Amino acid sequence: MSRHIGQIKYRDVIGICDFDDPSSKARFHVLDVVSGRLDSYLVAHGRGSDPSHTGWLQKFSNAVGSAASSSGAFVTAEEYVGNHGRSRRIDGLDPTNNNARARAVVIHGAWYSEPEMIAQHGKLGRSEGCFAFGQRDLATMMQRLGPGRLIYADKIDRA
């Protein structure tokens, strides 16, 4: 947050995506900075990050056309309605994700990010690099991570 303080308008809520966990775990955490409340959600990763569809993110990419997830800090931007319905654009703030807007990496809902996918397949489906949430969680994500808030995504070593 301190590295990008000038670009983060609201500092009350932070999204943290720990891609060190498999897609079968709630690995997208929303932290209320004031209360300390932490809520966790299922989120898909990009198919280019997991070519064999193991359920584990293998690699990041910032390349256009990679269909991979990117690491680093993002700032949430405007809401729109697109191919996946209600969605929110995000802008990458680091060299590892600064193509996010050009790649159309966004927050959106997806059928393949529902808990039923884990029950049937042991993992979620894969996005094109977007933060894809189940439809049940999308309204919450859109509200809590409104424009001007930080999302940080990486493989977070807990050792």
C-alpha positions as CSV (number, residue, x, y, z in Angstrom):
1,M,0.0,0.0,0.0
2,S,2.8,2.5,0.9
3,R,4.4,2.0,-2.5
4,H,1.3,3.1,-4.3
5,I,-0.3,5.4,-1.7
6,G,-0.9,8.2,-4.3
7,Q,-3.0,5.9,-6.5
8,I,-5.1,4.3,-3.8
9,K,-7.9,6.7,-3.0
10,Y,-9.7,4.6,-0.3
11,R,-7.7,2.6,2.3
12,D,-10.6,1.1,4.3
13,V,-10.7,-2.2,2.5
14,I,-7.9,-4.3,0.8
15,G,-8.3,-7.4,-1.3
16,I,-5.5,-9.9,-1.0
17,C,-5.3,-12.9,-3.3
18,D,-3.0,-15.7,-2.1
19,F,-2.3,-17.7,-5.2
20,D,-0.1,-20.1,-3.2
21,D,-3.3,-21.9,-2.3
22,P,-5.2,-24.1,-4.8
23,S,-8.4,-22.9,-6.4
24,S,-10.4,-25.3,-4.2
25,K,-9.6,-23.0,-1.2
26,A,-11.1,-19.6,-0.4
27,R,-7.9,-17.7,-1.3
28,F,-9.2,-14.2,-2.0
29,H,-9.3,-12.3,1.3
30,V,-11.1,-9.0,1.9
31,L,-9.6,-7.1,4.9
32,D,-11.5,-4.4,6.6
33,V,-8.6,-2.3,7.8
34,V,-10.6,-0.5,10.5
35,S,-12.2,-3.4,12.2
36,G,-9.7,-6.1,11.3
37,R,-12.4,-8.3,9.9
38,L,-11.2,-10.8,7.2
39,D,-13.6,-12.6,4.8
40,S,-12.4,-15.1,2.3
41,Y,-13.8,-16.1,-1.1
42,L,-13.2,-18.6,-3.9
43,V,-11.6,-17.1,-7.0
44,A,-10.3,-18.6,-10.2
45,H,-6.9,-18.1,-11.8
46,G,-6.0,-17.8,-15.4
47,R,-5.8,-20.8,-17.7
48,G,-2.4,-19.6,-18.9
49,S,-1.2,-19.8,-15.3
50,D,-2.3,-23.5,-15.0
51,P,-2.0,-25.0,-18.5
52,S,-2.6,-28.6,-17.2
53,H,-5.6,-27.5,-15.1
54,T,-4.2,-28.9,-11.9
55,G,-6.1,-26.4,-9.7
56,W,-2.7,-24.8,-8.7
57,L,-1.3,-21.6,-10.2
58,Q,2.0,-22.5,-11.8
59,K,3.2,-19.2,-13.3
60,F,2.3,-15.5,-13.6
61,S,2.3,-13.5,-16.8
62,N,1.7,-9.9,-17.8
63,A,1.8,-10.6,-21.5
64,V,-1.1,-9.7,-23.7
65,G,-2.7,-13.0,-24.9
66,S,-1.2,-15.1,-22.1
67,A,-4.6,-15.8,-20.4
68,A,-2.6,-15.9,-17.2
69,S,-3.0,-14.3,-13.8
70,S,-0.6,-11.5,-13.0
71,S,1.0,-10.7,-9.6
72,G,1.4,-7.4,-7.9
73,A,-0.7,-4.4,-6.8
74,F,-3.9,-3.4,-8.6
75,V,-6.3,-0.5,-8.0
76,T,-10.0,-1.1,-8.6
77,A,-11.7,1.2,-11.2
78,E,-15.0,1.7,-12.9
79,E,-17.9,-0.8,-13.0
80,Y,-19.4,-1.8,-16.4
81,V,-21.6,-4.5,-17.9
82,G,-19.8,-6.7,-20.4
83,N,-19.5,-10.3,-21.7
84,H,-19.6,-11.6,-18.1
85,G,-22.3,-9.3,-16.9
86,R,-21.6,-6.9,-14.1
87,S,-17.8,-6.4,-13.9
88,R,-15.2,-4.0,-12.5
89,R,-12.0,-2.8,-14.3
90,I,-8.7,-2.9,-12.5
91,D,-5.4,-1.2,-13.3
92,G,-2.1,-2.9,-12.6
93,L,0.4,-0.7,-10.6
94,D,3.5,-2.8,-11.0
95,P,5.7,-3.9,-13.9
96,T,4.4,-7.4,-13.3
97,N,0.7,-6.4,-14.0
98,N,0.7,-3.0,-15.8
99,N,-0.9,-4.6,-18.9
100,A,-4.1,-5.5,-16.9
101,R,-6.3,-3.0,-18.6
102,A,-4.9,-3.7,-22.0
103,R,-5.5,-7.4,-21.3
104,A,-9.0,-6.8,-20.1
105,V,-8.2,-8.3,-16.7
106,V,-11.2,-7.5,-14.5
107,I,-13.4,-8.6,-11.6
108,H,-16.4,-10.6,-12.8
109,G,-18.7,-13.4,-11.9
110,A,-18.4,-16.9,-13.5
111,W,-20.3,-20.2,-13.3
112,Y,-16.9,-22.0,-13.1
113,S,-16.1,-20.2,-9.8
114,E,-19.0,-21.7,-7.8
115,P,-18.5,-24.1,-4.9
116,E,-20.3,-26.8,-6.9
117,M,-17.3,-27.0,-9.3
118,I,-15.1,-28.1,-6.3
119,A,-17.7,-30.7,-5.3
120,Q,-17.8,-32.1,-8.9
121,H,-14.1,-31.5,-10.0
122,G,-12.0,-30.8,-6.9
123,K,-11.1,-27.4,-8.3
124,L,-12.6,-24.3,-9.9
125,G,-12.5,-23.6,-13.6
126,R,-10.0,-21.1,-15.1
127,S,-10.4,-17.5,-16.3
128,E,-8.5,-15.6,-18.9
129,G,-6.5,-14.0,-16.1
130,C,-9.4,-12.2,-14.4
131,F,-10.4,-12.4,-10.8
132,A,-13.5,-14.5,-11.4
133,F,-15.8,-15.0,-8.4
134,G,-19.0,-17.1,-8.1
135,Q,-22.2,-15.2,-8.9
136,R,-23.2,-15.5,-5.2
137,D,-20.2,-13.5,-4.1
138,L,-20.0,-11.0,-7.0
139,A,-22.3,-8.3,-5.5
140,T,-20.3,-8.4,-2.3
141,M,-17.0,-8.1,-4.1
142,M,-18.3,-5.2,-6.3
143,Q,-19.5,-3.3,-3.2
144,R,-16.6,-3.9,-0.9
145,L,-13.9,-3.4,-3.6
146,G,-15.4,-0.3,-5.1
147,P,-13.3,2.1,-7.2
148,G,-10.0,3.3,-5.7
149,R,-9.2,0.3,-3.5
150,L,-6.1,-1.9,-3.5
151,I,-5.9,-5.5,-4.5
152,Y,-2.7,-7.4,-4.0
153,A,-2.1,-10.7,-5.7
154,D,0.9,-13.0,-5.4
155,K,2.1,-16.4,-4.1
156,I,2.4,-15.4,-0.4
157,D,5.0,-17.4,1.5
158,R,3.7,-18.0,5.0
159,A,6.9,-19.7,6.3
